[in-house]
């Protein structure tokens, strides 16, 4: 499994869209798309940091955003 595939799987498991990742982490949607579709490869350290952050805080991000915009 590539780093981009791992990021996509973690993102989807947390219920996040690519737009959510941009809003939350300021990573351009185009960059996320390029990683996930294999156009560009995120470095291993970036992948590990993202996976850790998504795993720890991804589900909470959606909850926080929903409460702020109600």
Secondary structure, DSSP 8 states (H G I E B T S, - for coil): --HHHHHHHHHHHTT--HHHHHHHH---HHHHHHHHTTSS---HHHHHHHHHHHHHHHHHHHHHHHHHT-
